[in-house]
Amino acid sequence: MRWAAQVVDADEGALPGLERAGLVRSVRTPDFEGITFHEVLCKSALNRTPEVSRLPFRYTVNTFRGCSHACRYCFARPTHEYLDLDAGHDFDSQVIVKTNVAAVLRRELARRSWTREHVALGTNTDPYQRAEGRYRLMPGVIRAFTESGTPFSILTKGTLLRRDLPLLSLAARQVGVSVAVSLPIGDPELAAQIEPGTPSPKARLDLVRAVVGAGLPCHVMVAPVLPCLTDSRQHLGELFDSIAAAGASGATVIPLHLRGSTRGWFMSWLAQQHPALVRRYRRLYGRGAYVAAEYSQWLNERVAPLLERHCLSARESVLRDAGGARPANDRASETEPALTLF
């Protein structure tokens, strides 16, 4: 179906923010029911991360803003508010597409001042969400990195990455390329509730196998772990068994954190689907974004033996809480978190 036939007037009551983003047109299509794509011309592609973030990279690229994966816990939701859109339903259904991102990135990487630092993709919204199948932004982005000699990494839940595996394999011969798949939930029914727009856990495990089969190491992000929902010994054990069987090179585990308006969006879902857990979450998180330190310690002790057993504690893989701390020890806890946390 031709996108040109799907153009509509973009009068959503949020145009001031979108106009500032360089809005060209807004598009709807029956193939993406309930979703509006706002095509923009970006002025820059490289984003510098704040020093306080303590991330292992200083630059990112986001081909989209907003994400049809609709993960209830997504920490990037508050960024939609900069465009006068809300962090809830708008984040899932009003997707900003940077149609010229590859061309702008190529110009930025060609500057004499560019020192070929590592650049991360997928740290805000997923570059391989369904819309990538239509817009095909990533091939141009990958080529720009490769031709400029810039190492890069990709984090995704999207099985569309399979399409670009030949291109990524070629890129890896010239620059450092890291691929990671996000798989925080092994239970397909629970995943469908919390990550309704994502490929199934099985499909993502198959993606890990495909990446490894293409000759690229594949890391897995078990993040976020959801207290009382995905932190049981059975769930984590089965999930790590599956990750190891798929051939993952390592895994990183991070508990859920609830920043800004993400907290309200997630807690509203929790109140509807698991009302008995609301009080426990309030005790675990208090008024902050990060889970109680006692819970992080308990989770560290539960997961560390699984990483060791499956040889998933790769050098770059660090079991950490939201503050980036390493586990205090690798002895599994035989008890649940202290009831005082709940």
JOSULZI-V217251 format. One record per residue. RES is the residue in one letter. SS is DSSP state (H for helix, E for strand, L for the rest). PSI is psi as a letter, one per 40 degrees, with the letter a starting at -180 (none if undefined). D_LAST is the distance of its C-alpha to the last C-alpha in whole Angstrom. Layout:
# JOSULZI-V217251
RES|SS|PSI|D_LAST  RES|SS|PSI|D_LAST
This chain:
# JOSULZI-V217251
M|L|h|52  R|L|h|53  W|H|d|50  A|H|d|53  A|H|e|54  Q|H|e|50  V|E|h|50  V|E|i|49  D|L|h|49  A|L|g|46  D|L|g|45  E|L|e|42  G|L|e|41  A|L|e|40  L|H|d|43  P|H|d|43  G|H|d|40  L|H|d|42  E|H|d|45  R|H|d|44  A|L|e|43  G|L|f|46  L|E|h|46  V|E|d|49  R|E|i|48  S|E|h|46  V|E|h|46  R|L|i|45  T|L|i|46  P|H|d|45  D|H|d|44  F|H|g|41  E|L|h|40  G|L|e|38  I|L|h|38  T|E|h|40  F|E|h|41  H|E|h|43  E|E|h|45  V|E|i|45  L|L|h|48  C|L|i|45  K|L|d|47  S|L|i|45  A|L|d|43  L|E|h|42  N|E|h|39  R|E|h|38  T|L|i|35  P|L|i|33  E|H|d|34  V|H|e|30  S|H|d|29  R|L|f|30  L|L|i|30  P|L|e|33  F|L|i|35  R|L|e|37  Y|E|i|38  T|E|i|37  V|E|h|39  N|L|h|37  T|L|d|40  F|E|i|38  R|E|h|35  G|L|i|33  C|L|h|32  S|L|e|33  H|L|d|30  A|L|f|28  C|E|h|24  R|L|d|22  Y|L|e|20  C|L|h|23  F|H|e|23  A|H|e|27  R|H|d|26  P|H|e|27  T|H|d|30  H|H|d|32  E|H|d|32  Y|H|e|34  L|H|e|37  D|L|f|36  L|L|i|34  D|L|i|30  A|L|e|28  G|L|b|27  H|H|d|29  D|H|d|32  F|H|d|31  D|H|d|31  S|H|e|34  Q|E|g|36  V|E|h|37  I|E|h|39  V|E|h|42  K|E|g|43  T|L|d|46  N|L|e|48  V|H|d|46  A|H|d|48  A|H|d|51  V|H|d|49  L|H|d|47  R|H|d|51  R|H|d|52  E|H|d|49  L|H|e|49  A|L|e|53  R|L|i|53  R|L|d|55  S|L|e|52  W|L|h|49  T|L|e|48  R|L|f|47  E|L|i|43  H|L|h|41  V|E|h|39  A|E|h|36  L|E|i|36  G|L|e|33  T|L|e|31  N|L|c|30  T|L|i|32  D|L|h|33  P|L|e|37  Y|L|f|37  Q|L|i|36  R|L|d|38  A|L|d|40  E|H|d|41  G|H|d|43  R|H|d|45  Y|H|d|46  R|L|f|46  L|L|d|45  M|H|d|44  P|H|d|47  G|H|d|49  V|H|d|46  I|H|d|46  R|H|d|50  A|H|d|49  F|H|d|47  T|H|d|49  E|H|d|53  S|H|e|51  G|L|f|50  T|L|h|47  P|L|i|44  F|E|i|41  S|E|i|38  I|E|h|36  L|E|h|33  T|E|i|32  K|L|e|31  G|L|h|35  T|H|e|37  L|H|e|40  L|H|d|40  R|H|d|42  R|H|d|45  D|H|e|45  L|H|d|45  P|H|d|48  L|H|d|48  L|H|d|45  S|H|d|47  L|H|d|50  A|H|d|48  A|L|e|47  R|L|e|50  Q|L|d|51  V|L|i|47  G|L|h|44  V|E|h|42  S|E|h|38  V|E|h|37  A|E|i|33  V|E|h|31  S|E|h|28  L|L|g|26  P|L|e|22  I|L|h|22  G|L|d|24  D|L|h|24  P|H|d|27  E|H|d|25  L|H|d|22  A|H|d|24  A|H|d|26  Q|H|d|23  I|H|d|22  E|E|g|25  P|L|d|28  G|L|e|31  T|L|i|30  P|L|i|32  S|L|i|31  P|H|d|29  K|H|d|32  A|H|d|34  R|H|d|33  L|H|d|33  D|H|d|37  L|H|d|37  V|H|d|36  R|H|d|39  A|H|d|41  V|H|d|40  V|H|d|41  G|H|d|44  A|L|e|45  G|L|e|45  L|L|h|42  P|L|i|39  C|E|h|36  H|E|i|32  V|E|h|29  M|E|h|26  V|E|g|23  A|E|h|21  P|E|i|19  V|E|h|17  L|L|h|14  P|L|h|10  C|L|e|10  L|L|d|14  T|L|e|16  D|L|e|15  S|L|i|16  R|H|d|18  Q|H|d|21  H|H|d|20  L|H|d|21  G|H|d|23  E|H|d|25  L|H|d|25  F|H|d|26  D|H|d|29  S|H|d|30  I|H|d|30  A|H|d|32  A|H|d|35  A|L|e|35  G|L|e|37  A|L|i|34  S|L|e|35  G|E|i|32  A|E|i|28  T|E|h|25  V|E|h|22  I|E|h|20  P|E|i|16  L|L|h|16  H|L|i|16  L|L|g|17  R|L|i|20  G|H|b|22  S|H|e|22  T|H|d|21  R|H|d|17  G|H|d|19  W|H|d|21  F|H|d|18  M|H|d|15  S|H|d|18  W|H|d|19  L|H|d|15  A|H|d|16  Q|H|d|19  Q|H|d|18  H|L|g|15  P|H|d|14  A|H|e|11  L|H|e|9  V|H|d|10  R|H|d|7  R|H|d|4  Y|H|d|7  R|H|d|8  R|H|d|5  L|H|d|6  Y|H|e|10  G|L|b|10  R|L|e|14  G|L|a|15  A|L|d|16  Y|L|i|15  V|L|i|11  A|L|i|10  A|H|d|13  E|H|d|11  Y|H|d|10  S|H|d|14  Q|H|d|15  W|H|d|14  L|H|d|15  N|H|d|18  E|H|d|19  R|H|d|18  V|H|d|21  A|H|d|23  P|H|d|25  L|H|d|25  L|H|d|27  E|H|d|29  R|H|d|30  H|L|e|31  C|L|f|33  L|L|e|31  S|L|g|30  A|L|i|33  R|L|d|34  E|L|e|33  S|L|h|30  V|L|h|27  L|L|h|23  R|E|i|21  D|L|a|18  A|L|d|19  G|L|e|21  G|L|e|23  A|L|i|23  R|E|i|24  P|L|i|22  A|L|d|22  N|L|i|24  D|L|f|24  R|L|h|23  A|L|h|21  S|L|h|18  E|L|e|18  T|L|i|14  E|L|i|11  P|L|i|9  A|L|h|8  L|H|d|5  T|H|d|5  L|H|e|4  F|L|none|0
